[in-house]
Amino acid sequence: MAEWTHLNAQGRARMVDISEKEPTRRTAVARAVVRMRRETLRNILEGRVEKGDVLAVAQVAGVMAAKRTPDLIPMCHPIPLAKVDLRFREVEDRPGNGWSELEVESEVSTVASTGVEMEALTAASVAALTVYDMCKAADRGMEVVSVGLIRKTGGKSGDYRRWPEEGDAP
């Protein structure tokens, strides 16, 4: 088990000291999945949602969220973000389930002394919640069914990939 780095000698929360770490290029990709009725996803993709362009608003919300991560997650360091991008992808319907899914994938990069995993996770989460907010009047049964880190590069711990190959996700 790894050492808990966010606890001081008294067992209380602290921000980790990164002052001795060299700045390096770091990237992180996170994904959130929103499950909804098929009709709801069709309306999103075809621009027929009363509140406006759902994906454009979710894109901006995700970028803004990544930039505000240290304001939301207490032990995150404020770091300069070099890139924040979000992509949306319709997941093929699984026969007979009546639901569709929208994947929200965020990619964040920096040159800093600490990683951007939390910024990527926050961006994907807030973008997914924005989709829910803009469509809840038509589909209150929507769910954000998963949020997770897909891959990261850089830093002392090295690279991480959730699945061996990009297409191997369950």
C-alpha positions in Angstrom: 0.0 0.0 0.0 1.3 3.4 -0.9 2.1 6.0 1.7 -0.7 8.5 2.3 1.0 11.7 1.2 -1.8 14.1 2.1 -1.6 13.5 5.8 0.7 15.3 8.2 2.4 13.7 11.3 -0.8 14.3 13.3 -2.9 12.5 10.7 -4.5 15.8 9.5 -4.9 16.8 5.8 -2.2 18.8 4.2 -1.2 19.9 0.8 1.8 17.9 -0.5 5.1 19.8 -0.8 6.1 19.7 -4.5 8.8 22.4 -4.3 11.6 19.9 -4.8 10.0 18.3 -7.9 11.2 19.3 -11.3 8.5 20.6 -13.7 7.8 18.1 -16.5 5.2 17.7 -19.2 2.2 15.9 -17.9 -1.1 14.8 -19.5 -4.2 13.1 -18.3 -7.3 11.8 -20.1 -10.5 11.2 -18.1 -13.9 9.9 -19.2 -17.4 10.3 -17.9 -20.4 8.5 -19.3 -24.0 9.8 -19.3 -26.8 7.3 -19.8 -30.1 8.6 -21.1 -33.1 7.7 -23.3 -32.3 7.3 -26.9 -34.6 10.1 -27.9 -32.7 12.5 -25.5 -29.3 11.7 -27.1 -30.8 12.1 -30.6 -32.1 15.5 -29.6 -28.7 16.5 -28.3 -26.8 15.3 -31.4 -29.4 17.0 -33.7 -29.4 20.3 -31.9 -33.1 20.0 -30.8 -32.7 20.7 -27.1 -34.8 23.7 -26.0 -31.9 25.2 -23.8 -29.5 25.3 -26.8 -26.4 23.6 -28.0 -25.8 21.1 -25.2 -22.4 19.9 -26.4 -21.0 23.5 -26.9 -22.1 24.5 -23.4 -20.8 21.3 -21.9 -17.4 21.9 -23.7 -17.1 25.4 -22.2 -18.2 24.1 -18.7 -15.6 21.4 -18.8 -12.8 23.8 -19.7 -13.9 26.2 -17.0 -14.1 23.4 -14.4 -10.5 22.2 -15.2 -9.3 25.8 -14.6 -11.1 25.9 -11.3 -10.2 22.5 -9.9 -8.0 23.8 -7.0 -11.0 25.9 -5.9 -13.2 22.7 -5.7 -10.7 20.0 -4.5 -9.0 21.3 -1.3 -5.6 19.7 -1.7 -5.1 20.3 -5.4 -2.2 22.7 -6.3 -3.1 25.6 -8.6 -1.1 24.8 -11.8 -0.8 26.4 -15.2 -2.8 24.5 -17.7 -1.4 24.3 -21.2 -4.3 22.5 -22.8 -7.9 21.5 -22.0 -10.0 19.7 -24.6 -13.2 17.8 -24.5 -14.6 15.3 -26.9 -18.0 13.7 -27.1 -18.9 10.3 -28.5 -22.2 8.5 -28.8 -21.9 4.9 -27.5 -23.6 2.3 -29.6 -26.9 1.2 -28.2 -26.9 -2.1 -26.5 -29.8 -4.1 -27.9 -32.9 -4.2 -25.8 -31.8 -1.9 -23.0 -33.7 1.2 -24.2 -30.8 3.5 -23.2 -28.1 5.4 -25.0 -24.8 6.7 -23.6 -22.7 9.7 -24.3 -19.0 9.5 -23.5 -17.4 12.8 -22.4 -13.6 12.6 -22.6 -11.4 15.3 -21.3 -7.7 15.8 -22.0 -5.6 18.1 -20.0 -1.8 18.9 -20.1 0.7 21.1 -18.3 4.3 21.6 -17.7 4.5 21.6 -13.9 5.7 19.8 -10.7 2.5 17.9 -10.2 0.0 16.1 -12.5 -3.4 17.0 -14.0 -5.4 13.9 -13.2 -7.8 15.9 -11.0 -8.2 18.6 -13.6 -9.1 16.0 -16.3 -11.6 14.2 -13.9 -13.2 17.5 -12.9 -13.5 18.6 -16.5 -15.2 15.4 -17.6 -17.5 15.3 -14.5 -18.7 18.9 -14.9 -19.2 18.5 -18.6 -21.4 15.4 -17.9 -23.3 17.3 -15.2 -23.9 20.1 -17.7 -25.4 17.7 -20.2 -27.7 16.5 -17.4 -28.6 20.1 -16.4 -29.5 21.1 -20.0 -31.7 18.0 -20.6 -33.2 17.2 -17.2 -36.6 18.7 -18.1 -37.0 16.2 -20.9 -35.3 13.2 -19.2 -35.0 13.1 -15.4 -33.9 9.5 -15.6 -30.5 10.4 -17.0 -27.5 9.2 -15.0 -23.8 9.9 -14.9 -22.9 6.3 -14.6 -19.1 6.4 -14.5 -16.1 8.8 -14.2 -12.6 7.6 -14.3 -9.0 8.2 -15.3 -8.2 6.6 -18.7 -4.5 7.4 -18.9 -1.8 9.8 -17.7 1.8 10.5 -18.7 4.7 12.1 -16.9 5.7 12.6 -13.4 7.5 10.4 -10.8 5.0 7.6 -11.0 5.3 7.3 -14.8 2.7 6.5 -17.3 -0.7 4.9 -16.5 -3.2 3.4 -18.9 -6.5 2.0 -17.7 -6.8 -0.5 -20.6 -4.0 -1.9 -22.7 -5.3 -0.4 -25.9 -7.7 2.5 -26.5 -10.4 0.2 -28.1 -10.2 -2.3 -25.2 -12.6 -0.4 -22.9 -15.4 -2.7 -21.6 
